[in-house]
């Protein structure tokens, strides 16, 4: 493991970059395609790459390692959800969640170890940011989860720990890696990225990846309330965020999803619902209401079922598309960031 700190994670490399690696080792370019294909299959050892010459495998292993994370803890829910705590070569730990839906299997991956956005209801941000992940480490979570569950994974949501737009280069590397035809070949429309609202990156994302789904964590119907739970709102204010989101839908023609964690006595009133509805009326959006996952050490309580239903009804009657997020894996601590913290508390 320590030696890996001096080696490069080969999962970070796109096919054209692997070609450079391979030709510098004096080998033919097509070996890069073979190598990339093996990596996407989730092999953990260069020696498993049967059609790659042994001498090349040895030389690769001298300078590179395959950065599949190690499984530290695995929890399986009755509903098929698998939550995993993964560890990278340097001891950094993140969590990923595998979920079964009617439309297929999905994984929620982390983009950073911890987070520096400071949302006051979120567990991932309690210890700040430890480090960002690389694109290959994001891919590694998908491959390791597929190895672990033995199930194909056709949807990826970047909604685990971290703020993906605070790690934009690595995020875009990940999207290109997993979309690559010669590798995992995941459709762009099967990827969703969730942001707390970093406006410049929303603009950039609309241009770079118009086919990838975007979710924006809103959690409030106005600036004043949003500022109370999301420090990021002080930097990027509500009206500017909504403007950027409208521009996003105009530019891409894609529906935007707004996430709204419903918190008892904070943002769950009928007045909040009406204000949100009037702000969203008539444009291409979808609101995902998430009954708050209560986090140890945070004072917030989840809104009761009745106020969530009333909130939903108000949005619906204004013609705003809305769903209440299905709670998967609630028996295994589904709340964001909780698995990692739980282990730290043991
Ligand atoms: N940083 C990104 C993605 C990570 S969090 C973002 O902010 O969108 C994924 C979603 O879970 C976000 O909407 C986030 O606000 C929400 N979330 C965080 N803690 C939560 C909690 N305790 N209960 C419910 N949702 C929570």
Boltz pocket constraint, residues with backbone or C-beta under 6 A from the ligand:
constraints:
  - pocket:
      binder: B
      contacts: [[A, 117], [A, 119], [A, 121], [A, 122], [A, 123], [A, 158], [A, 159], [A, 160], [A, 161], [A, 162], [A, 163], [A, 164], [A, 194], [A, 195], [A, 196], [A, 197], [A, 215], [A, 216], [A, 217], [A, 218], [A, 259], [A, 260], [A, 261], [A, 290], [A, 291], [A, 292], [A, 293], [A, 294], [A, 295], [A, 335], [A, 336]]
      max_distance: 6.0
